[in-house]
Amino acid sequence: MKTIYSHQPLRKVAGVLLSVLLYSMAHCQKEDRMWVCVGRDPVAIDFSDLLAPKLFEVNSIVENKEWGGISGLSIASKDGTLLFYAFMNYEGESYRMDILNKQNQVIEGSPLKGYLDSENNLVLPFSNDTNKFHLFSLVYEESDLNYHILDMSANDGKGKLLKKDSTILSLSGPPYLSSLTAVKHTNGRDWWLLGHERPGNRFYRFLLRDDAITGPEYQIIGSDLWNDLRTSNGWHLIDISDKGDKLAIMGAHGIAEVYDFDRTSGLLDAPIYFGWPKLTKWINDILVTDYISGITFSSDSRYIYLATKDTLQQYDLYAHDIAKSKQAIYINDTGISYNYYMRKGPDDKIYLARLSNSLSQSDTHATYLGVINNPNKAGKASNYQYLGFDLKGKASWGSLTYMPPLH
């Protein structure tokens, strides 16, 4: 009898070792351990202990400012100590973003041009200098993408903006640029910076190095996520899988897609539509919507979670028909508050912020974050808690910190 040697056990061992390596890399880098989600209240979450995240205090300078504060930009050092965070203020007819250091002091060179919400602002660390950071902000008034450089070693450690409000892309609009994300290049040093137009199906990309930024280049692929010009002020959200090989994007009216991403070329491929029928309609020129408000991969990249205003859905990317794999994780029928941004935390749980239905005051539901405790498990086993993380009476105003995978 001929003996056939199988490599299957070795493949399984290799797969386990790779998973352990990626997990270790992700959790050794602690730049994402401090979330400062500045809404009407400054909400700051310390993930130093991944088993027991806790609140901490930051400057309340944004309180009681009209339409100010909504931001989710913050970053920690490699050892997990808060370095700086941002908040927005409404000045005249435009928004400006102030950067504050860990002493709650406004950093020299602030403010920057920017806009509300965490999907419009992004911070990325330099590869060869732990004190320097790339910052990007979308400026809706001018339809610009602006680039800034921050050095936290400058000004006796209080920080200083070395470059600010450098426009690297200007669109007259429509279309506009909507939502930013980034992926590490396969060389482990450079970054791909990505954004998507609205309306349209064009992805813009830049190659970011410590000493230069090249682009924009673009790729036309996938669906027009927002094809009604009357709603061109709507938004998209983008998420990147932990391995950096998948990109998911959604448009607020119900279309969602997932792509393969090549970290060497920066190109997307093989879009798969998995949204549901259009969630918006026009009645006498008034938009009626149950819009999608969040999209997030599970840490093992098997599941994608979509939050609408009133529901939380899970899709299985391993399924033969992804669209039909949809499972309802939660339906919000309280009528008190509604779902807003959703982000994966450093502890691999997924956090869901809420907005009150009353703009004048927050409610007790909006002073909690929803938490998916086991997002790598199917259906109800994912264990969603509606009142999962207590903000102690504060409201994030729908804002959560977003940071792409750093490895």
N, C-alpha and C positions, 0 to 999 in steps of 0.2 A: 504494500500500500504506500502510495506517495504521500509524504507529509508536506503540506502547504503551510508556509510560515505567514502568519498574519501580522500586519503592523497596527491593527485596530487598537489593541491595548495601549501601544505607544502613542497613538494619536489622541486617545482619551486623556492620557497623562499629560501630553503636551498642551491639550486644550485647558486642562485644569490649571497647569502652571502659568499659562498665559493669562487666564482670568485672575489668578492671584497676583500676578505681576501688575496688571492694569489697575486692580483695586488698590494695591500698595502705592503705586505711583499717584493715583488720584487722591489718596488720603494722607500722603506725606507732604503734599503741597497744601498749605493752609491759607492761601490768599483769599479764599472764599469763606472763611470762618466767621467773619463779622458782617452781618447784614444791617445796613441802615436804610430803612424804608421810610422816607420822609413824606408823609401825607399831610393832612391837616394837623396831625400829631406826629412828632418824631418817634418812630418805633425802631428800636435797635435790638438785634438778637445776636447773642454770643453763642457760637457753636463750638467753642473750645472743647467742651465735653460733648461728644457726639451723642452720648446716651441721655444727656440732660441739658439741652439748650436752654438759655435763660435770657431775660431782658437785661439791658443796661441803659444808662442815661447818656444822651447827647444833648447838644444845645437846642433849646426850644425857640430859636430865633424866628422860625417860620410861622409860628402860631399866629392866628388872626390876620394873616395877610391874604387879601382877596385873590383866589385862584393861584396861590403860590404853594410851594412846598412839594408838590407831587413829583417824586423822583425815586430812583432805586439804584443809584450809583454809589458804590463803596468798595474798598479793597483793604485787605490786611497784608502784613508782611509775611514772609515765608514761615515765620514761627507763630503766626496767627494773631498778631497784635494789630489793632486798628491803625491804619495810616491816615486815610482821609475819606470823606464822603461829600455828597453834593446835595443841594436843594435848589428849587426853582423859585423865582419871584416874578410876579407880573408887574412890568413897568411900562406905563403908557399903553401901547398896543403891541408889546412884544414881551417875550420871556427871556430871562437871564438866569444863568446858573452860577451860583457861588460854590466854591470848593473850600471845605473846612478841614483842618488837620485834627489829630486826636485830642488836642487841647481845646477844641471847639473854636479855634481862631481862623478867621477868613484868610486864606492863602494869598500871598502877594501875586497880583496879576488878575485876580478875580474882579468882576464876573466874566463869564463866557456867554456867547450866544448859544441858545439851546431851545429846548421845548420840553413840555411835560412828558412824564411816563418813562419807565425804565427801558422800553424797547427802542427809544430814540437816542439813548446815550450808552456809551460803552467805554470801559477802561481795560487796557491790556498791559501787562508788565514787559519791560525791556528784557531781552535775553541775557545780556552781559553786564547789566547794571541793576542791582536790586533796588536802587533808589529812584530810578526813572520809570515813567509810565506814559504810554500813549493814551490819549483821550479823544473820543469822537462824539460829536453831537449833531443832530439834525435840527436845522433851523427852518421851520415851516414858513415863516414870513417871507423868506427869500428863496425857499426850496433849495437850500444849500446843505451840503455835508461838510462840516468843519472839523479840522484836525488841530490838536493841542498837545504839547509835551510838558510834563510836570516833573520836577526834580525835588524829591523830598529831603535831600541832603542840603539843599541850598537854604540861605537865610537862617543859618544856625539851627538847622533841623526843623524849621517851621514850614519849609516848602516854598517853592516859587514856580510859577509858570514860565518856562523858557520860550515857549511858542504858544500863540493863542489865535483863535479865529482865522486860521488859514483854510481857505475854501479849496477843497480837492474835487468837488463835484457840484455843479450848479445846474439845476433843471428849472426851466421856466414854468413848467407845470400847467395843466396835467400833461403827461404823467408826473408824479412826484416819487421821491424815494421814501420807502416806508419800512422801518424796522432794520436793525443791525445785528449781526452776529459775526463770530470769528472762529477759525479753525487753525490749529497748529499745522504747519507744513510738515511733510514727512522728514525733513532735515532736522526737526526738533528745535529749530531756532526761529524761523520766520513765521509770519501769520498770513492767512488769507482773511481779508475783511470782506464781508458779503452784505449786500442789501438788495431789496426787491422793489420794482416800480409798482405804482398803483395809479390808474388802472394799467393793465398790461401783463405780459409774461416774460419780462426781461430781468435777469439777475445781473447786478453789477458786482465786480470783484476788484480788489486791490491786493497787491503783494506788499506786505509790510515788513521791513527790516529795521534794525536799530538805527541805521544811518540814512535810510531813504524809504520812500513809499512810491510804488509804481502803479500806474493805472489811471483812469478806470478802463477795464475791459468788460465786455458783457457777453451774456449767453441768453439766447431766446429759447425757452423750454417750458413745458407744462402749460397750465391753464391760466387764463386771465382771472385772477382771484377777486377782482373787483371791477366788473365791466359796466357799471352804471355811473356815468360822469356826475350825476346828481349827488352821488355819495362818495366823491373822490376824497373827501376828508376822513373816510373810514381808515382802518388800520389793518396791518398784517402782523402776525407774530411768527417768529422763527425759532426753532430749537435744533440743537446739534446733539447727536448721540455721544455718549462718553468716549467711544472709540474714534469719533470724528469721521466715521465712514457713512453716516446717514444724516440727512437734513429733512426736517419736517417744517411745513409752512401752512398757515391757514389765512383765509380772508374772512372778515367779520360776517359775511353773509352766508357762510355755510360750506365753502369749498375748502378742502384740506388735502394736501398731497405729501408724499414722502419720496425722497430721491436717494440714489446712491451718490456719494461724494468722493472724488479722487483727490486725496490730500497732496499729491505731487503736482498735478496739472491745474487744480482748482476748478475742475469742470464737474457738472452735475450730469446724471444719467438716470434712465429708467424710472420716470415719474409714475407713481401709482396713486390714483385718485381714491380717497376713502372717506370723503365728507358725506353729508346727507343733503337731501333736496334743499334748495335755496330757502334760507330762514327769514328773508326779508321780503316785504312787498310794499308797494306804494298805494295808499288810499287817500285820494284827494291831495296829492303831493305831500303827504305826511308819511315818513318812513316808519313802518311797524316791524319790529325785529326781535328775535331771540338770538342775538349774535353770538358767535364763538368768541370767547374772551381769553382762552388759554390753551396752549398745546405743549406737551412735555413728554419726552421719552422716559421710560423706566431705566434704571441704571444698567440693566442687562440688555437694553435696546430691543427687547422682544415686544413690549407693549407701548402703545401711544395713548395718552390720555388727552381728551378734548373736553374743555369746560365751555358750556354755553351760559347764557345769563341764568338759567334755572336748572341745568342738568350737568352731570358729570359722566362721561362715557369712556369706555376702554376699548381699544382695538388691538388685535393680535397680529403682529407683522409676520408670524410664522404660518398663519392660516392660508389655505389655498385661495380663499376669497376674503380679503381683508375687510372689505365693506360689510360683509355679512357676519363678521366676527364680533360686531359691536355688542357690548354689554353695558347696560345702565348700572352705574355704580351708585349714583345718588340722584334723586329728583328733589329740587328745592321748591316746596310749595308753601313756604312760610309767608310770602308776600311782603316780607319785612326788608330784606336785603338781597342782593344778587351777586353772583360770582363775578370775579374780575380776573386779575392776573394769577398765573399758576407757575411755580418754579420748583425745580428739584433742589433740595438742600444738600449741604455737605454730608449729612447723615444718610443720604440716598432716599429719604422720604420726600414726598411731594407736598408742597404747601400751596394752599389756595386762599387768596385774599378776597374780601368781599367789600362791596360798597353799600351804604345805606340807601334806601329808596328816598330818603329825605336828605336833600343837599344841605339843609340848615343844621342838622344834628346827626350824630351817629347813633346807632342802636347797639344793644348788647350783642347781637349776632355779628355785627361788623367789627366788634372788638375782640373777636377770635379769628384765628386762621383755621380753615379746614385742613386736615392732614390725611394723606394716603400713607398708612404706616408700612404696608408691604406691597409696593407697586410692582414688584417682580412676580406677583401671584395673580392668577386669573380671577376675574369676576369679584364676587363679594369677599373672597379670601384676601383681596388687596387691603381690606380693613380701613375704609374711609370713616374718619370721625368729623362730623360737622363742626362741633366745637372742640377742635383738637388741640389748639395752642392758645392759651389765654394771654391777651395783650394787656391785661390789667387796666381795663377801662379806656385804653387808647385805641385809635383806629388808624390803620395803615393807609386808609383811603384808596384801597385797591392796589397799592404799590408794593412790589417785592423786588429785592435785588436780583439782577441777572448777571451771571458770569459764564461764559462758555468754558468747556473743558480746557484745562491749562497744560495738559500733557500731550 
